[in-house]
Amino acid sequence: MELNARLAATLSSPVLMALDMHRGQTPRDLANSANIARNMIQEEGAEVLGLIVNQVLFLLYFSSCAPMLSDLGLPIRCAPCSLLSEDRTPPGRDLQVAPP
């Protein structure tokens, strides 16, 4: 990540951070990872535009993650893996095609 941050700063290119929420990771862990990444990027001299959180349960994001991430002072968007369940299968991979 440090090399990417240095490259972005050299090219005067803003950075849109993207972090995955891994199974077993708490909202506090995610917020800490986002804070460390943002600080590293800014220390290299690059501008951080915002954060995209991938693979997060939709309801968990709004109940726990969003309040903790709001301290970053960045625009944040969520790319949920599902609404309620722990199923993190990407859309389409679990679909079965019925014979005609």
One Martini backbone bead per residue (centre of mass of N, CA, C, O) as a GRO file, in nm:
protein
  100
    1MET     BB    1   0.056   0.065  -0.018
    2GLU     BB    2   0.291   0.262  -0.009
    3LEU     BB    3   0.353   0.262  -0.312
    4ASN     BB    4   0.075   0.364  -0.404
    5ALA     BB    5   0.088   0.630  -0.247
    6ARG     BB    6   0.344   0.739  -0.382
    7LEU     BB    7   0.236   0.734  -0.671
    8ALA     BB    8  -0.005   0.922  -0.628
    9ALA     BB    9   0.164   1.164  -0.537
   10THR     BB   10   0.345   1.189  -0.790
   11LEU     BB   11   0.069   1.212  -0.981
   12SER     BB   12  -0.158   1.370  -0.840
   13SER     BB   13  -0.350   1.137  -0.726
   14PRO     BB   14  -0.628   1.039  -0.615
   15VAL     BB   15  -0.783   0.838  -0.351
   16LEU     BB   16  -0.975   0.531  -0.346
   17MET     BB   17  -1.068   0.348  -0.102
   18ALA     BB   18  -1.054  -0.021  -0.041
   19LEU     BB   19  -1.234  -0.241   0.181
   20ASP     BB   20  -1.250  -0.543   0.339
   21MET     BB   21  -1.473  -0.752   0.511
   22HIS     BB   22  -1.386  -0.991   0.721
   23ARG     BB   23  -1.422  -1.268   0.863
   24GLY     BB   24  -1.432  -1.170   1.209
   25GLN     BB   25  -1.449  -0.878   1.171
   26THR     BB   26  -1.473  -0.585   1.318
   27PRO     BB   27  -1.568  -0.264   1.311
   28ARG     BB   28  -1.311  -0.170   1.460
   29ASP     BB   29  -1.107  -0.301   1.269
   30LEU     BB   30  -1.195  -0.147   1.018
   31ALA     BB   31  -1.144   0.138   1.128
   32ASN     BB   32  -0.841   0.095   1.180
   33SER     BB   33  -0.759   0.026   0.889
   34ALA     BB   34  -0.861   0.291   0.762
   35ASN     BB   35  -0.684   0.482   0.931
   36ILE     BB   36  -0.409   0.372   0.847
   37ALA     BB   37  -0.441   0.410   0.542
   38ARG     BB   38  -0.497   0.712   0.540
   39ASN     BB   39  -0.236   0.802   0.679
   40MET     BB   40  -0.039   0.685   0.471
   41ILE     BB   41  -0.138   0.843   0.227
   42GLN     BB   42  -0.102   1.130   0.352
   43GLU     BB   43   0.206   1.104   0.419
   44GLU     BB   44   0.273   1.087   0.101
   45GLY     BB   45   0.066   1.326  -0.030
   46ALA     BB   46  -0.216   1.218  -0.068
   47GLU     BB   47  -0.545   1.214  -0.167
   48VAL     BB   48  -0.854   1.139  -0.002
   49LEU     BB   49  -1.179   1.078  -0.116
   50GLY     BB   50  -1.249   0.777   0.001
   51LEU     BB   51  -1.472   0.494   0.091
   52ILE     BB   52  -1.488   0.139   0.030
   53VAL     BB   53  -1.702  -0.122   0.146
   54ASN     BB   54  -1.652  -0.460   0.135
   55GLN     BB   55  -1.813  -0.739   0.237
   56VAL     BB   56  -2.077  -0.637   0.388
   57LEU     BB   57  -2.321  -0.633   0.596
   58PHE     BB   58  -2.571  -0.424   0.566
   59LEU     BB   59  -2.674  -0.402   0.866
   60LEU     BB   60  -2.395  -0.376   0.996
   61TYR     BB   61  -2.312  -0.117   0.869
   62PHE     BB   62  -2.547   0.068   0.988
   63SER     BB   63  -2.511  -0.020   1.298
   64SER     BB   64  -2.166  -0.010   1.316
   65CYS     BB   65  -1.969   0.098   1.092
   66ALA     BB   66  -2.055   0.387   1.021
   67PRO     BB   67  -2.004   0.526   1.297
   68MET     BB   68  -1.694   0.458   1.304
   69LEU     BB   69  -1.620   0.582   1.012
   70SER     BB   70  -1.703   0.886   1.052
   71ASP     BB   71  -1.425   0.978   1.186
   72LEU     BB   72  -1.265   1.015   0.908
   73GLY     BB   73  -1.403   1.233   0.710
   74LEU     BB   74  -1.540   1.055   0.479
   75PRO     BB   75  -1.661   0.928   0.214
   76ILE     BB   76  -1.903   0.652   0.231
   77ARG     BB   77  -1.931   0.319   0.097
   78CYS     BB   78  -2.134   0.027   0.023
   79ALA     BB   79  -2.064  -0.333  -0.058
   80PRO     BB   80  -2.268  -0.568  -0.027
   81CYS     BB   81  -2.326  -0.923   0.012
   82SER     BB   82  -2.578  -0.885   0.209
   83LEU     BB   83  -2.839  -0.841   0.427
   84LEU     BB   84  -2.831  -1.096   0.663
   85SER     BB   85  -2.622  -1.298   0.595
   86GLU     BB   86  -2.307  -1.488   0.578
   87ASP     BB   87  -2.323  -1.491   0.279
   88ARG     BB   88  -2.029  -1.436   0.046
   89THR     BB   89  -2.136  -1.483  -0.229
   90PRO     BB   90  -2.115  -1.390  -0.526
   91PRO     BB   91  -2.303  -1.282  -0.753
   92GLY     BB   92  -2.394  -1.574  -0.963
   93ARG     BB   93  -2.229  -1.827  -0.846
   94ASP     BB   94  -2.509  -1.972  -0.719
   95LEU     BB   95  -2.640  -2.017  -0.988
   96GLN     BB   96  -2.889  -2.205  -1.151
   97VAL     BB   97  -2.950  -2.362  -1.454
   98ALA     BB   98  -3.223  -2.440  -1.615
   99PRO     BB   99  -3.358  -2.646  -1.810
  100PRO     BB  100  -3.569  -2.619  -2.096
   0.00000   0.00000   0.00000
